[in-house]
Amino acid sequence: MVEELLCDVRIISKLGVGVFTENLLKYDYHWFLAEVVSGRIEIGEPDKFNEFKYIQIENLRNYKLSPNMKKLLYEIENRKIKLW
């Protein structure tokens, strides 16, 4: 499966689904735990994003997060989603 970062991934498990609103638009989301199986991670939407970096979960609160990421972080911190 090729995902937004232009690499092949293997889905390990589905973590959750839901809807969030941003700028008066509703977005459906799906969270998956996955691993890169081939390819090099690259930005697939350069018109929207100019940087990619790995951030440890415990450091996410130090960044401006999208509504989707805020929701994911909440679920992880409250042990509603288990990553390992």
Contacts in CASP RR format, 6 or more apart in sequence:
PFRMAT RR
TARGET T0000
AUTHOR 0000-0000-0000
METHOD contacts of the structure
MODEL  1
MVEELLCDVRIISKLGVGVFTENLLKYDYHWFLAEVVSGRIEIGEPDKFN
EFKYIQIENLRNYKLSPNMKKLLYEIENRKIKLW
1 8 0 8 1.000
1 9 0 8 1.000
1 10 0 8 1.000
1 11 0 8 1.000
2 8 0 8 1.000
2 9 0 8 1.000
3 9 0 8 1.000
3 34 0 8 1.000
4 44 0 8 1.000
4 45 0 8 1.000
5 41 0 8 1.000
5 42 0 8 1.000
5 43 0 8 1.000
5 44 0 8 1.000
5 52 0 8 1.000
6 39 0 8 1.000
6 40 0 8 1.000
6 41 0 8 1.000
6 42 0 8 1.000
6 43 0 8 1.000
6 44 0 8 1.000
7 36 0 8 1.000
7 38 0 8 1.000
7 39 0 8 1.000
7 40 0 8 1.000
7 41 0 8 1.000
7 42 0 8 1.000
8 36 0 8 1.000
8 37 0 8 1.000
8 38 0 8 1.000
8 39 0 8 1.000
9 34 0 8 1.000
9 35 0 8 1.000
9 36 0 8 1.000
9 37 0 8 1.000
10 34 0 8 1.000
10 35 0 8 1.000
10 37 0 8 1.000
11 32 0 8 1.000
11 33 0 8 1.000
11 34 0 8 1.000
12 32 0 8 1.000
12 33 0 8 1.000
12 34 0 8 1.000
12 35 0 8 1.000
13 32 0 8 1.000
13 33 0 8 1.000
14 30 0 8 1.000
14 31 0 8 1.000
14 32 0 8 1.000
14 33 0 8 1.000
15 31 0 8 1.000
15 32 0 8 1.000
15 33 0 8 1.000
15 72 0 8 1.000
15 75 0 8 1.000
15 81 0 8 1.000
15 83 0 8 1.000
16 30 0 8 1.000
16 31 0 8 1.000
16 75 0 8 1.000
16 81 0 8 1.000
17 28 0 8 1.000
17 29 0 8 1.000
17 30 0 8 1.000
17 31 0 8 1.000
18 28 0 8 1.000
18 29 0 8 1.000
18 30 0 8 1.000
19 26 0 8 1.000
19 27 0 8 1.000
19 28 0 8 1.000
19 29 0 8 1.000
20 26 0 8 1.000
20 27 0 8 1.000
20 29 0 8 1.000
20 66 0 8 1.000
20 67 0 8 1.000
20 68 0 8 1.000
20 71 0 8 1.000
21 27 0 8 1.000
21 67 0 8 1.000
22 66 0 8 1.000
22 67 0 8 1.000
27 68 0 8 1.000
29 68 0 8 1.000
31 72 0 8 1.000
31 81 0 8 1.000
33 83 0 8 1.000
41 52 0 8 1.000
42 52 0 8 1.000
43 49 0 8 1.000
43 50 0 8 1.000
43 51 0 8 1.000
43 52 0 8 1.000
55 63 0 8 1.000
57 73 0 8 1.000
57 76 0 8 1.000
57 83 0 8 1.000
60 69 0 8 1.000
60 73 0 8 1.000
61 73 0 8 1.000
65 73 0 8 1.000
72 81 0 8 1.000
74 80 0 8 1.000
75 81 0 8 1.000
76 83 0 8 1.000
END
